Amino acid sequence: MKNESKFDQLDAAIIDAIKGCYNTSTLIFCYHDIASECEYLANPNSRGSTDRVLNRRLQALRKAGKITYKKCHRRWVLVEAK
């Protein structure tokens, strides 16, 4: 049985957003329930931390090799499986 992270649902939603051409940080944040999931995961004592939760998850997915950022297009894209 796979040990699930508290971020699995958010990560899956982010990948779905990028698949659906919601590929900038702002568009991803507005996609379905991503904003509310970020708010749920954010530290309640921090101000304005929901966007930081999204940014940390984008960077974690990038480091895991699932997405990459295309600077020339200013967009997040899925990494194609080889």
N, C-alpha and C positions, 0 to 999 in steps of 0.2 A: 504494500500500500504506500502510495506516494505521500510524503509529508508536505502538506499544503501550507503555503505562506499566507499571511494576512493580506498580501498584496496580489495574490493570484487573480482575483476577480478584477481588480483595477488594471493589472497588466493585460488581461484578455480584452478588456474594454478598450484600452489604448490601441492594441493591435487591430481590433475591429474598426476603430475610428480611422486608423491609417489606411486600412484596406478600402474603406469607404470614401477615400479622398479627403478626409478631414486630417490634413497633414501638417498644419502649423500648430504651434502650442496653443494659440487662442482657439482655433477651431476644435482641437482635441478636447480642450477644457469644456467647450460648449456641447460636445457630443453626448447625447443621452444623459446618463447619470454619473458621468465622470466627475463633474464638479461636486456633486453631493457625496460621492465616494471619497474624494480628496478631503472634503470637509470632515467626514466621519473619521478618517485616518489622521487628520492633523492634530497636533498637540493643542488642546483647548486653551492653554495659557499663552500661545503665540499669536501675534497679530499678523494677518495676511499670509498665513503659512499654507493655505490650500494650493496656491500656485507653486510653492516650493515642493509640496508633495508630488505634484505632477512632474515637475522638473527632475526630481530625484528618481522617479520611476522611469522617465524617458532615458535618463543616463544609465540606469541599471539595465534596461532593455538593450541599450546601445552596447554596453560592456559585455552583455551576454551574447552579442552577435545577432540579435533578432531584428534590430532596426539600425539605420544609419541616418545621419543628417547630411543632406546635399546642400552645401554652402551656396553653390551657384544658383540654385532654385529656392533656397531658404525654406526647405521642406523636409519633413521626416519621411522616410521610405522604408519598406520592408526589405530585408536582406534576402536575396534569392537563394534558395537551397541549391547546393552544388551536387 
